[in-house]
Amino acid sequence: MRKFNLVFLILITLLFLSGCTNNEEYESLETETFIQSLKDRGYTVIKPEIEEGTTPHTFFSVYPTYYEADGKRLAIYEYKNVKKAKKDSEMISKDGSTIGNAQVEPIDQPHYYHIGKIIVSYIGSDAELQKDLSEILGKSITN
């Protein structure tokens, strides 16, 4: 009986401890891996020069880094941890017209994706790029 109680106590302790870790913090896609995934699909990805006099702006708690995939602009917001990225991603409305308290008027269809420590924004209507982004990053936050 004592042996059973000891084994039971150890199992309960292990179960409790496994629930105390946040695996989500470690399962993270980062910018470099994302860019490589696009290149692996045949995209030419460049980091364009920032025009002199351009003032950076952001709707999130971090500033974006801009890239172009076959000439289509992507904004990548990379966070220090998954929790902060998730919190910012929850500010995006389903239609992409509002981020937090800010009204956004995109020039084309907004697509926002969140996975791991990054949020990726693509404003455009290229169906193939949208499909590839969804396959790499998961379903778009916006419709």
N, C-alpha and C positions, 0 to 999 in steps of 0.2 A: 504494500500500500504506500509506503514512504517513497519507493522508487517511482511509482505512478504520479504521486504529488509533485515530486521534483521535476519529472519530465513535463508535466502539465504547467508548472510554474515557469520553466524555461521557455516553453512554446508561447505562453501568454506574453512573456517579456519580449521575445523576438518579434511577435506580432505587433506589440505596442511600439517598439523601436522602429520597425519598418514603416509604420504610419507616421512617424515624426519627421521623416526626410521628405524633401520636396524634389522629386525626380525631375519635375518640369524645369527647374532651374538649370539642369544640366543638358536637357534635350533642346539644343538650340542651333538654328541655322544662322550663320553669320554672313556678312556681305561677301566676303571672299568666296565662300562656298556657293552662294547664290549666283554670283557672276560666272564662276566656273561652270555651273549647271547650264546657264544660258549659252556659253561658248560650246559646251558639249552638244548642244542642240543645233549648232551651226550659226548662231548669231555672232556678228562682229560687235563687240562691246568696247566702248571707249569712255573715258572720263573727260568730258569736254572742258575746255578752258573757261574759267569764270571771267566774264567781261569786267573790265576795270570800271569801278564806280557802282557796281551792282551791290545793293544792300541785301544781305541775307534775311529771310523771314521764315517763320515756322508757325504752325498751328499746334505743334506738340512740344514736349519738354526737351527735345533735342533738335538740332538742325540737320537737314538732309544732306546727303552727298549725292550729286547728280551723275547719272550715267546715261549713255545712249546705246540702245540695242537696235542695230540696223537703222539708226537714225531716229528711233522713237525714244523719247525722254522718260527715264525712270528716276524717281526720287526715293532714296533708301535712307530710312531713319534707323540707325543702329543704337541700341540701348546697352547699358551695363549689365542688365539682367532681364529675365523673361517677365518678371512681375511688373516692371515699369513699362515695358512694351505693351503688355496686355492692358494695363490701366489706360494708356493713351489710345490704344485701338478701340476701346469701349466708348470713346468720345465721338467716333465717326458714325453719322447717321446712316441708315440703310441705303438711302439714295445718294449719299456723298455730298449733300448740299449743306450740311452743317457739321462742323467739328468743334465740339465743346459749345461755346457761346458764339462762335464765329460763323457767319453765313459765307459760303463758298460759291463762287460762280465760275465753274470750270468752262473752258472753251470747247470741251468735248466730254464724252462719257467718262466719269471718274471710276477708277477701280483701285480699291485699297485691299491689301493682303497683309495678314499678320501670321508670322510663324517664328517661334523661338524669340530671339532678341531683336528681330527686325520687323519694321512695317515698310512695305513697298507700295508706292503710289505710281499708277500709270493712268494718264489722262489721254484717252484715245479710243479708237474703235477697230483696231487691227485684230480680227478674230483669231488668227493664228497665234499672235503674241499672247492674247488673253488666255487661250487654251494652254499654251506652254507655261504661263505664269501660274495658272490654276494647278497644273500637274506638278510644278516645283513647290509652290507655296501653299497649296490648298485652296479651298473655295474663297472667292472674293467676299470681303465684308460687305461691299456695296452691291446693289442689284444691277 
